Amino acid sequence: MIEDVSNFDITTTPDEKDKRLALCGSCEENKEVGERQLCMKCACPIDYVVTYKFKICPLNKWDI
């Protein structure tokens, strides 16, 4: 799990979340596992990682 703990309790804005979701949605590491979308690179649920600023894309795709 890759994190920037300086923003631990801060959530993304709706615009940031939408941009992250769009990037994750087209990523080759995004896989459906059961009822969830998971990042296979960091093994995190996509809906969780796009919500919090402390999460960082392991592929550096979130330069937003």
MODELLER restraints for C-alpha pairs under 7 A, 6 or more apart:
rsr = mdl.restraints
at = mdl.atoms
rsr.add(forms.Gaussian(group=physical.xy_distance, feature=features.Distance(at['CA:1:A'], at['CA:42:A']), mean=5.64, stdev=0.5))
rsr.add(forms.Gaussian(group=physical.xy_distance, feature=features.Distance(at['CA:2:A'], at['CA:55:A']), mean=6.42, stdev=0.5))
rsr.add(forms.Gaussian(group=physical.xy_distance, feature=features.Distance(at['CA:2:A'], at['CA:56:A']), mean=5.88, stdev=0.5))
rsr.add(forms.Gaussian(group=physical.xy_distance, feature=features.Distance(at['CA:2:A'], at['CA:58:A']), mean=6.72, stdev=0.5))
rsr.add(forms.Gaussian(group=physical.xy_distance, feature=features.Distance(at['CA:3:A'], at['CA:54:A']), mean=5.25, stdev=0.5))
rsr.add(forms.Gaussian(group=physical.xy_distance, feature=features.Distance(at['CA:3:A'], at['CA:55:A']), mean=4.80, stdev=0.5))
rsr.add(forms.Gaussian(group=physical.xy_distance, feature=features.Distance(at['CA:3:A'], at['CA:56:A']), mean=5.72, stdev=0.5))
rsr.add(forms.Gaussian(group=physical.xy_distance, feature=features.Distance(at['CA:4:A'], at['CA:54:A']), mean=4.50, stdev=0.5))
rsr.add(forms.Gaussian(group=physical.xy_distance, feature=features.Distance(at['CA:4:A'], at['CA:55:A']), mean=6.30, stdev=0.5))
rsr.add(forms.Gaussian(group=physical.xy_distance, feature=features.Distance(at['CA:4:A'], at['CA:56:A']), mean=6.93, stdev=0.5))
rsr.add(forms.Gaussian(group=physical.xy_distance, feature=features.Distance(at['CA:5:A'], at['CA:54:A']), mean=5.51, stdev=0.5))
rsr.add(forms.Gaussian(group=physical.xy_distance, feature=features.Distance(at['CA:6:A'], at['CA:54:A']), mean=6.94, stdev=0.5))
rsr.add(forms.Gaussian(group=physical.xy_distance, feature=features.Distance(at['CA:7:A'], at['CA:53:A']), mean=5.83, stdev=0.5))
rsr.add(forms.Gaussian(group=physical.xy_distance, feature=features.Distance(at['CA:7:A'], at['CA:54:A']), mean=4.93, stdev=0.5))
rsr.add(forms.Gaussian(group=physical.xy_distance, feature=features.Distance(at['CA:8:A'], at['CA:54:A']), mean=5.19, stdev=0.5))
rsr.add(forms.Gaussian(group=physical.xy_distance, feature=features.Distance(at['CA:10:A'], at['CA:52:A']), mean=6.15, stdev=0.5))
rsr.add(forms.Gaussian(group=physical.xy_distance, feature=features.Distance(at['CA:10:A'], at['CA:53:A']), mean=5.85, stdev=0.5))
rsr.add(forms.Gaussian(group=physical.xy_distance, feature=features.Distance(at['CA:11:A'], at['CA:51:A']), mean=5.61, stdev=0.5))
rsr.add(forms.Gaussian(group=physical.xy_distance, feature=features.Distance(at['CA:11:A'], at['CA:52:A']), mean=4.34, stdev=0.5))
rsr.add(forms.Gaussian(group=physical.xy_distance, feature=features.Distance(at['CA:11:A'], at['CA:53:A']), mean=5.49, stdev=0.5))
rsr.add(forms.Gaussian(group=physical.xy_distance, feature=features.Distance(at['CA:12:A'], at['CA:51:A']), mean=5.47, stdev=0.5))
rsr.add(forms.Gaussian(group=physical.xy_distance, feature=features.Distance(at['CA:12:A'], at['CA:52:A']), mean=5.49, stdev=0.5))
rsr.add(forms.Gaussian(group=physical.xy_distance, feature=features.Distance(at['CA:12:A'], at['CA:53:A']), mean=5.48, stdev=0.5))
rsr.add(forms.Gaussian(group=physical.xy_distance, feature=features.Distance(at['CA:17:A'], at['CA:50:A']), mean=5.43, stdev=0.5))
rsr.add(forms.Gaussian(group=physical.xy_distance, feature=features.Distance(at['CA:17:A'], at['CA:51:A']), mean=6.01, stdev=0.5))
rsr.add(forms.Gaussian(group=physical.xy_distance, feature=features.Distance(at['CA:20:A'], at['CA:50:A']), mean=5.70, stdev=0.5))
rsr.add(forms.Gaussian(group=physical.xy_distance, feature=features.Distance(at['CA:20:A'], at['CA:62:A']), mean=6.41, stdev=0.5))
rsr.add(forms.Gaussian(group=physical.xy_distance, feature=features.Distance(at['CA:21:A'], at['CA:50:A']), mean=6.42, stdev=0.5))
rsr.add(forms.Gaussian(group=physical.xy_distance, feature=features.Distance(at['CA:24:A'], at['CA:30:A']), mean=6.29, stdev=0.5))
rsr.add(forms.Gaussian(group=physical.xy_distance, feature=features.Distance(at['CA:29:A'], at['CA:39:A']), mean=5.46, stdev=0.5))
rsr.add(forms.Gaussian(group=physical.xy_distance, feature=features.Distance(at['CA:29:A'], at['CA:40:A']), mean=5.12, stdev=0.5))
rsr.add(forms.Gaussian(group=physical.xy_distance, feature=features.Distance(at['CA:29:A'], at['CA:41:A']), mean=6.14, stdev=0.5))
rsr.add(forms.Gaussian(group=physical.xy_distance, feature=features.Distance(at['CA:30:A'], at['CA:37:A']), mean=6.34, stdev=0.5))
rsr.add(forms.Gaussian(group=physical.xy_distance, feature=features.Distance(at['CA:30:A'], at['CA:38:A']), mean=5.60, stdev=0.5))
rsr.add(forms.Gaussian(group=physical.xy_distance, feature=features.Distance(at['CA:30:A'], at['CA:39:A']), mean=4.79, stdev=0.5))
rsr.add(forms.Gaussian(group=physical.xy_distance, feature=features.Distance(at['CA:30:A'], at['CA:40:A']), mean=6.28, stdev=0.5))
rsr.add(forms.Gaussian(group=physical.xy_distance, feature=features.Distance(at['CA:31:A'], at['CA:37:A']), mean=5.51, stdev=0.5))
rsr.add(forms.Gaussian(group=physical.xy_distance, feature=features.Distance(at['CA:31:A'], at['CA:38:A']), mean=5.35, stdev=0.5))
rsr.add(forms.Gaussian(group=physical.xy_distance, feature=features.Distance(at['CA:31:A'], at['CA:39:A']), mean=6.49, stdev=0.5))
rsr.add(forms.Gaussian(group=physical.xy_distance, feature=features.Distance(at['CA:31:A'], at['CA:40:A']), mean=6.72, stdev=0.5))
rsr.add(forms.Gaussian(group=physical.xy_distance, feature=features.Distance(at['CA:32:A'], at['CA:38:A']), mean=6.21, stdev=0.5))
rsr.add(forms.Gaussian(group=physical.xy_distance, feature=features.Distance(at['CA:36:A'], at['CA:45:A']), mean=6.73, stdev=0.5))
rsr.add(forms.Gaussian(group=physical.xy_distance, feature=features.Distance(at['CA:37:A'], at['CA:45:A']), mean=5.90, stdev=0.5))
rsr.add(forms.Gaussian(group=physical.xy_distance, feature=features.Distance(at['CA:37:A'], at['CA:46:A']), mean=5.61, stdev=0.5))
rsr.add(forms.Gaussian(group=physical.xy_distance, feature=features.Distance(at['CA:38:A'], at['CA:44:A']), mean=5.59, stdev=0.5))
rsr.add(forms.Gaussian(group=physical.xy_distance, feature=features.Distance(at['CA:38:A'], at['CA:45:A']), mean=4.42, stdev=0.5))
rsr.add(forms.Gaussian(group=physical.xy_distance, feature=features.Distance(at['CA:38:A'], at['CA:46:A']), mean=5.33, stdev=0.5))
rsr.add(forms.Gaussian(group=physical.xy_distance, feature=features.Distance(at['CA:39:A'], at['CA:45:A']), mean=6.31, stdev=0.5))
rsr.add(forms.Gaussian(group=physical.xy_distance, feature=features.Distance(at['CA:39:A'], at['CA:46:A']), mean=6.16, stdev=0.5))
rsr.add(forms.Gaussian(group=physical.xy_distance, feature=features.Distance(at['CA:41:A'], at['CA:58:A']), mean=6.75, stdev=0.5))
rsr.add(forms.Gaussian(group=physical.xy_distance, feature=features.Distance(at['CA:42:A'], at['CA:58:A']), mean=6.63, stdev=0.5))
rsr.add(forms.Gaussian(group=physical.xy_distance, feature=features.Distance(at['CA:49:A'], at['CA:55:A']), mean=5.63, stdev=0.5))
